[in-house]
Amino acid sequence: MGYRPFQSTYYDDRMRMSPALLRARAPFLIKNTITGFAICSLVIGIYAYTINVISQDEFDDVIVPDEPSKRPVAMASTTQAVQQAVAAKKQ
């Protein structure tokens, strides 16, 4: 015995559309298809426009340094810093 959340006249026992549902949806088929095509075209158009605009971007105004900045060599490692802090606290 299967679970049946509701009894619908538009679907049969195997949850297939009945002829009544197909007749009820028929007048809207063309309009829904055109609307879906328009929405998909809009999304694809926005995506194509964005990719086109981004690909034309020039980075000539960005200053690139000759070589990366170097960190000071005198920095101690973390364990040495902790040992020095413990030793300073003991004094």
N, C-alpha and C positions, 0 to 999 in steps of 0.2 A: 504494500500500500504506500504510494508515493505522497509526498508532501505537496499540497495544493494551496498556495497562498491566497488565491482568489479564483472565482469562477468567471471566466470571460467568454463572451459570445464571439469575440474576434479571433480567438485562437482555439485550435482543437486540442485533443488530449496529448498530442505529441508536440505541442507548442508551435505549430505551423500556422501561418496566416490563413484565415478563412476567406472564401470568396467575398464576403461582406466587407472585410477589412481591405482587401485589394480594390474593391469598387470605391470605398471611401477615400482611399489614398490616390486614386487615379487622377483626379483633377489637379492635384498639387504636384504631380511628378515633374512636369516641364518646368514649373516655377522653381521648385526646389533644386532641380538640376542646374538651372541658370544661376540661381543664387550661390550654390556651391562652387560653380565654375568661377563666378565673379570674386568670391572670397579667396579661392586658391590663387587666382591670377593676381589679386592685390598683394597677397603674401609673397608670391614669387617675385613680383615687381619690386617690392620694397627690399627684399633680400638681394636681388641683382643690382639695384641702385646702390645699396650700401657697400657691396663688394667692389663695385666700379669706383665709387668715390674713395674708398680706403686704398685701393691699389694705385691711385694717382698721387698719393701723399708723398711729398718730397721731404727729406730730412736734412737739407742743406744748411738750415739755420741752427742745427744742433751742434754744439761745440763738443768735440771728442778729445779728451786729454791724450797727450803723447804716450805716457806710460802711467800705469796705476800708481797711486800713492803708496808709500811703504810705511809699515808700522814701525814704531821704535823698537830697536833690538833689546833695549834694557828692560823690557817688561818681563816679570817673573811668571813662572807657571802658576797654576791655581794652587797646587799642593804647596809650593814654596811660599806663596802669599798667605795661606792658612797657617803654615808653621811659623811665619814671622809674626802674624797676629797673635797666635797663642803665646809665643815667647815674649812679646811686648806686654801682654796682659799679665804674665807672671811677674814681671819686674815691677 
